Amino acid sequence: MFGIGGGELFFIILVILMLFGSDKVPEMARAFGKFMAQVKNATNDIKHEINKSADESGIKKDIEDALNIEADINPIKDIQQEIEKQKEDIENITGPIKRRN
């Protein structure tokens, strides 16, 4: 959690208790929890708005189309690699035999 070990976390809790007292810590924890919930809700709202605007403007469809085109290109690359492999195999089989012109 945030790169903090168990001993460090214990020390931080001890310092907070000494500074604010045991009465204020639960209130601070509640306030921090509410703050984190508000941040989470705000980020979810932003994500929702971005997705909504992408759907309305057609960007999402364009990206999906681009990904489909890339998927269609990959088999062509596989075929080209297979052809090169077959050429190498033929050259290995023929070995020292070369065509004379």
N, C-alpha and C positions, 0 to 999 in steps of 0.2 A: 504494500500500500504506500505509494508515493516514495518508495525507497527508504522507508523508515522501519528500523528493526524494533523488536519487542522492548528492549531496554530503553531505546530512545523514546518510544511512545510512552512508556511508564514515566520517564523523566519529564516529558512535556506535560502529562496529566498532573503530575505532582506540582510543577511550577504553576500551572493554571489554578489548581486548588489553593496554593499559597497566595497567589495574587488576588483572586476574586472571592475566595471563600466557598464553602460547600453550598451555601444558599443560592448563589448567583449562577453556578455551573449548569443546573438543569434549565434555567431560563435561557442561558446562552446557547445551550444545545438545541432547545426548541426553536429559537430564532435562526440558528444556523440551518436546521432542518427545513424550516419554511423558506429560507433563502434558496437552498439547493432545489427545492421543489419548484420555486418560481423560475429558476434558471432552466431546469429541465423542461418545464411547460413552454418557456419562451423558445428554446431550441426546437422543440417539437412543432411549435407554430410556424417557425421559420422554414423548417423542412417541408411542412405541409404546403406552405405558400409557394415555395420553389417548385415542388412537384406539380402543383396545380397550374402554375404559369407555364411550366414546360409542357404539360399536356395540352393546354390551350393553344400554345404557339406551334405545336407540332415538333418541337425539338426532340422529344422522347422517341417519336416515330422515326425521325431522321437517324438517330443514333442506332436504333434497332435495325434499320435498313442497312446502315454502314456495317454493322456487325454481321449481318447475313451475307453481305457481299464478301467480307473477309473470310467467312466460313466456306463460301464457294471457291475462293482462290486457293485455299489450303490443299484441296485434292489435286489441283493442277501442279502445285509445287511437289506433292508426293509423286506424281507421275513423272515429272522431270527428274527427280532424284532416282527413281527406279530406272529410267532410261540411262542415266549416267552410270549407274551401277552395272547395268547389262553391258554397256560399252567397255567398262573396265574388265568385266569377266571375259568378254570376247578377246580383248587384247592379251589378257593373262593366258587364255587357252592357246592362242596362236603363237605366243611367245616370240621366238626369234624369226618366225616366218613373216616376211614383209613382202609387199607387192613390188614387183619390178615393172618399171615403165619403159 
